[in-house]
Amino acid sequence: MSVSLPPRATARRTPDELRALAEQGDIELRSLEADEASPAEVVAWVARHFAPEAAAVACSMADAALPHLVSAQLPDVDVLFLDTGYHFSETRFTRDEVDRSLDVRVVDVLPAQTVAEQDAEFGARLYERDPALCCARRKVDPLQGALGGYEVWFTGVRRDEAPTRTRTPLVAWDERNGLVKVNPVAAWSFDDLIGYATDRKVPVNLLLTHGYPSIGCEPCTRPVAPGEDPRSGRWAGLSKTECGLHT
């Protein structure tokens, strides 16, 4: 079932308790016999320490690998979709397929203003004139508001995506949002991601097979040529490389 905010309410531990848990998890998951924990082992750690209703999965709907991975151990987990008003039709289709085919609860996280209302206040195509402000209003602020009801959130951030992400930990304390942040597929490559989705027949955004290895809002995303940085199609021609969700 796809729903709008608010998410399910749950009693939260204190920030100090959650911060200590994040530090404990970082130590545990980096001290296994292997170099570090596998994605499934990371999710298992979360399942041991958090109730399903205390967890959320942030998903851009480029693929459903992360929701599938998490819901295998945390069934009916909330999947947060940032409905910016600027998504490709393929992205919306993928969202609907995730909602239909996986054991998750899709939560549509909406900005405070519609696109038309934002245009009326700031002028049309804010994403061209001030992309940082547009991302803040349509992604960062809405997500921060949504995460207030949870203790832990999962992201699909991978270290191979950009130089700014090469040191992404598996588990960390998210100071800005005030909860534990978990990146179970940090060590995966793009091929690992596609292989997981293909083997398990989970939804994949059709744009991934048409030159879009990183998918954001339609006005700010272009195809990437072979050999280019996977995120070079995001905000092409601008110095901007991140929307602000993970910085």
C-alpha positions as a printed NumPy array, in Angstrom:
array([[  0.   ,   0.   ,   0.   ],
       [  1.378,   3.415,  -0.97 ],
       [  0.653,   6.078,   1.623],
       [  1.464,   9.693,   2.396],
       [  2.991,  11.019,   5.579],
       [  2.967,  10.667,   8.528],
       [  4.905,   7.41 ,   8.974],
       [  4.075,   4.94 ,  11.707],
       [  4.764,   6.312,  15.163],
       [  7.271,   4.501,  17.348],
       [  8.881,   5.183,  20.711],
       [ 12.381,   6.502,  20.155],
       [ 15.467,   5.927,  22.246],
       [ 17.454,   8.997,  23.218],
       [ 20.04 ,  10.457,  20.811],
       [ 22.826,   9.37 ,  23.179],
       [ 21.537,   5.79 ,  23.186],
       [ 21.255,   5.731,  19.395],
       [ 24.682,   7.308,  18.921],
       [ 26.253,   4.674,  21.172],
       [ 24.464,   1.945,  19.213],
       [ 25.802,   3.342,  15.928],
       [ 29.348,   3.351,  17.302],
       [ 28.899,  -0.225,  18.53 ],
       [ 27.595,  -1.309,  15.135],
       [ 30.485,   0.301,  13.3  ],
       [ 32.949,  -1.649,  15.442],
       [ 31.058,  -4.942,  15.168],
       [ 30.567,  -4.82 ,  11.42 ],
       [ 34.175,  -3.905,  10.695],
       [ 35.614,  -6.624,  12.942],
       [ 34.176,  -9.745,  11.338],
       [ 36.438, -12.43 ,   9.877],
       [ 35.892, -11.01 ,   6.412],
       [ 37.091,  -7.499,   5.535],
       [ 33.707,  -6.169,   6.572],
       [ 30.134,  -7.348,   6.901],
       [ 28.081,  -8.334,   3.862],
       [ 24.897,  -6.381,   3.058],
       [ 22.76 ,  -9.164,   4.555],
       [ 24.879,  -9.16 ,   7.736],
       [ 24.428,  -5.399,   8.043],
       [ 20.647,  -5.75 ,   7.776],
       [ 20.752,  -8.608,  10.305],
       [ 22.54 ,  -6.314,  12.762],
       [ 19.775,  -3.739,  12.363],
       [ 17.089,  -6.415,  12.788],
       [ 18.675,  -7.474,  16.092],
       [ 18.693,  -3.961,  17.527],
       [ 15.675,  -2.205,  16.009],
       [ 11.981,  -2.953,  15.611],
       [ 10.777,  -2.986,  11.974],
       [  8.579,   0.056,  12.587],
       [ 11.621,   2.009,  13.817],
       [ 13.4  ,   1.607,  10.462],
       [ 12.996,   3.342,   7.12 ],
       [ 14.536,   2.726,   3.71 ],
       [ 15.26 ,   5.771,   1.546],
       [ 14.815,   4.761,  -2.082],
       [ 15.231,   6.853,  -5.241],
       [ 13.459,   4.117,  -7.228],
       [ 16.4  ,   3.572,  -9.539],
       [ 16.02 ,  -0.057,  -8.487],
       [ 14.471,  -2.135,  -5.705],
       [ 17.59 ,  -3.988,  -4.589],
       [ 17.825,  -2.185,  -1.232],
       [ 14.114,  -2.486,  -0.299],
       [ 14.239,  -6.168,  -1.256],
       [ 17.393,  -6.746,   0.784],
       [ 16.017,  -5.006,   3.867],
       [ 12.472,  -6.401,   3.74 ],
       [ 13.835,  -9.969,   3.734],
       [ 14.676,  -9.433,   7.433],
       [ 12.448,  -6.46 ,   8.284],
       [  9.119,  -7.253,   6.588],
       [  6.647,  -4.422,   5.985],
       [  9.42 ,  -1.849,   6.452],
       [  8.659,   1.722,   5.414],
       [ 10.211,   2.753,   2.081],
       [ 10.455,   6.533,   1.761],
       [ 10.014,   7.931,  -1.749],
       [ 10.821,  11.633,  -2.105],
       [  8.086,  12.747,  -4.459],
       [  9.729,  15.938,  -5.744],
       [  7.212,  16.534,  -8.516],
       [  9.975,  16.301, -11.115],
       [ 10.454,  12.545, -11.509],
       [ 10.714,  10.611, -14.759],
       [  7.644,   8.517, -15.583],
       [  9.92 ,   5.455, -15.416],
       [ 10.769,   6.32 , -11.818],
       [  7.123,   6.568, -10.854],
       [  6.46 ,   3.24 , -12.556],
       [  9.28 ,   1.65 , -10.552],
       [  7.81 ,   3.06 ,  -7.344],
       [  4.483,   1.438,  -8.169],
       [  6.183,  -1.889,  -8.913],
       [  8.029,  -1.773,  -5.58 ],
       [  4.73 ,  -1.11 ,  -3.847],
       [  3.048,  -3.971,  -5.703],
       [  5.699,  -6.669,  -5.543],
       [  7.642,  -6.293,  -2.28 ],
       [  6.754,  -6.752,   1.388],
       [  7.173,  -3.041,   2.154],
       [  5.053,   0.028,   2.885],
       [  5.808,   2.82 ,   0.414],
       [  5.563,   6.269,   2.008],
       [  5.384,   9.227,  -0.388],
       [  7.321,  12.092,   1.207],
       [  6.055,  15.4  ,  -0.186],
       [  7.618,  18.88 ,  -0.165],
       [  5.811,  21.691,   1.613],
       [  4.949,  23.264,  -1.761],
       [  3.778,  21.847,  -5.052],
       [  5.884,  22.7  ,  -8.101],
       [  3.333,  25.339,  -9.083],
       [  3.457,  26.92 ,  -5.613],
       [  7.253,  26.948,  -5.656],
       [  7.238,  28.524,  -9.123],
       [  4.871,  31.225,  -7.889],
       [  7.202,  32.137,  -4.996],
       [ 10.633,  31.671,  -6.584],
       [  9.965,  31.756, -10.323],
       [  9.918,  28.882, -12.801],
       [ 12.831,  26.454, -13.164],
       [ 14.413,  27.127,  -9.789],
       [ 16.504,  24.014, -10.435],
       [ 18.371,  25.926, -13.171],
       [ 19.004,  29.133, -11.2  ],
       [ 19.58 ,  27.74 ,  -7.708],
       [ 19.693,  23.929,  -7.761],
       [ 20.902,  23.747,  -4.156],
       [ 17.82 ,  25.624,  -2.948],
       [ 15.539,  23.485,  -5.107],
       [ 17.038,  20.273,  -3.701],
       [ 16.812,  21.619,  -0.163],
       [ 13.121,  22.44 ,  -0.527],
       [ 12.067,  19.353,  -2.447],
       [ 14.381,  16.664,  -1.008],
       [ 16.492,  17.52 ,   2.023],
       [ 13.91 ,  19.304,   4.175],
       [ 11.077,  16.828,   3.462],
       [ 13.301,  13.846,   4.242],
       [ 14.535,  15.404,   7.461],
       [ 10.942,  15.909,   8.564],
       [ 10.008,  12.339,   7.658],
       [ 12.956,  10.772,   9.474],
       [ 11.877,  12.261,  12.789],
       [  9.63 ,   9.256,  13.416],
       [ 12.39 ,   6.641,  13.092],
       [ 15.513,   5.449,  14.896],
       [ 17.435,   4.137,  11.876],
       [ 17.42 ,   4.667,   8.133],
       [ 18.913,   2.681,   5.27 ],
       [ 20.438,   4.283,   2.183],
       [ 21.704,   2.836,  -1.087],
       [ 24.879,   4.949,  -1.128],
       [ 27.824,   3.138,  -2.729],
       [ 31.506,   4.033,  -2.491],
       [ 32.076,   3.639,  -6.226],
       [ 29.517,   6.293,  -7.171],
       [ 31.633,   9.397,  -6.614],
       [ 34.856,  10.604,  -4.93 ],
       [ 32.714,  12.155,  -2.19 ],
       [ 31.428,   8.703,  -1.249],
       [ 34.6  ,   6.598,  -1.185],
       [ 34.78 ,   6.519,   2.63 ],
       [ 31.117,   5.688,   3.24 ],
       [ 30.819,   3.54 ,   6.406],
       [ 28.391,   0.675,   6.862],
       [ 26.911,   2.223,  10.006],
       [ 27.246,   5.758,  11.343],
       [ 25.555,   8.31 ,  13.554],
       [ 23.645,  10.832,  11.45 ],
       [ 24.077,  14.038,  13.43 ],
       [ 21.974,  16.24 ,  11.169],
       [ 18.927,  13.973,  11.186],
       [ 19.394,  12.574,  14.686],
       [ 19.302,   8.833,  14.017],
       [ 21.429,   5.867,  12.94 ],
       [ 22.352,   5.775,   9.25 ],
       [ 23.046,   2.412,   7.614],
       [ 24.617,   1.913,   4.18 ],
       [ 24.534,  -1.882,   3.667],
       [ 25.535,  -1.87 ,  -0.028],
       [ 28.392,   0.638,   0.381],
       [ 30.94 ,  -1.86 ,  -0.97 ],
       [ 28.855,  -2.929,  -3.966],
       [ 29.633,  -1.972,  -7.547],
       [ 26.985,  -1.026, -10.095],
       [ 27.331,  -4.538, -11.529],
       [ 26.761,  -6.046,  -8.067],
       [ 23.579,  -4.027,  -7.778],
       [ 22.238,  -5.06 , -11.174],
       [ 23.276,  -8.676, -10.562],
       [ 21.352,  -8.794,  -7.289],
       [ 18.248,  -7.297,  -8.885],
       [ 18.44 ,  -9.59 , -11.907],
       [ 18.981, -12.776,  -9.894],
       [ 16.048, -12.02 ,  -7.61 ],
       [ 13.802, -10.489, -10.278],
       [ 13.171,  -7.296,  -8.342],
       [ 12.043,  -4.081, -10.077],
       [ 14.653,  -2.004, -11.897],
       [ 14.116,   1.427, -13.415],
       [ 14.188,   1.096, -17.214],
       [ 16.413,   4.181, -17.419],
       [ 19.314,   2.18 , -15.971],
       [ 19.534,   0.291, -19.268],
       [ 19.347,   3.506, -21.302],
       [ 22.488,   5.262, -20.09 ],
       [ 21.263,   6.562, -16.714],
       [ 23.361,   4.847, -13.995],
       [ 22.315,   7.548, -11.509],
       [ 18.735,   8.809, -11.648],
       [ 17.442,  12.007, -10.113],
       [ 14.834,  14.54 , -11.16 ],
       [ 14.139,  14.645, -14.893],
       [ 15.205,  18.285, -15.521],
       [ 18.565,  17.73 , -13.787],
       [ 19.563,  14.302, -15.131],
       [ 21.047,  13.327, -18.495],
       [ 22.405,  10.06 , -19.924],
       [ 26.045,   9.158, -19.228],
       [ 28.442,   8.076, -21.953],
       [ 30.469,   4.854, -21.533],
       [ 33.487,   5.5  , -19.331],
       [ 32.093,   8.66 , -17.754],
       [ 31.672,   9.039, -14.   ],
       [ 28.321,   7.374, -13.116],
       [ 27.088,  10.578, -11.478],
       [ 28.278,  12.933, -14.228],
       [ 24.76 ,  12.999, -15.602],
       [ 23.473,  14.675, -12.441],
       [ 23.453,  18.493, -12.611],
       [ 25.628,  18.322, -15.732],
       [ 27.534,  21.526, -16.392],
       [ 27.265,  22.687, -12.792],
       [ 29.674,  22.399,  -9.868],
       [ 26.957,  20.647,  -7.879],
       [ 27.544,  16.906,  -7.349],
       [ 25.245,  16.048,  -4.416],
       [ 21.635,  16.907,  -3.629],
       [ 22.489,  17.326,   0.059],
       [ 20.864,  14.211,   1.47 ],
       [ 24.208,  12.577,   2.268],
       [ 26.458,  15.561,   2.996]])
